[in-house]
Amino acid sequence: MPWEDPIVAEVRRTREELSARFGFDLHAIFADLRARQSSAGDRLVRLKDKEVADGSKAAERIAQPVPGR
């Protein structure tokens, strides 16, 4: 049997359990994550937007659609 990274195995097991709990519905999984995130309050770290080389904000660049898609 090939070597298996225990951390990768745990992440995969957790992903499978979480997916099964929500019937493999990606929208339901993310709705749950958003709800848990909003209930975390000030326990979350919020980083300030970084400016990229062209002067725009990194978050703005991420939010823009990719041309041709």
Secondary structure, 3 states (H helix, E strand, C coil): CCCCCHHHHHHHHHHHHHHHHCCCCHHHHHHHHHHHHHHHHHHCCCCCCCECCCCCEHHHHHHCCCCCC
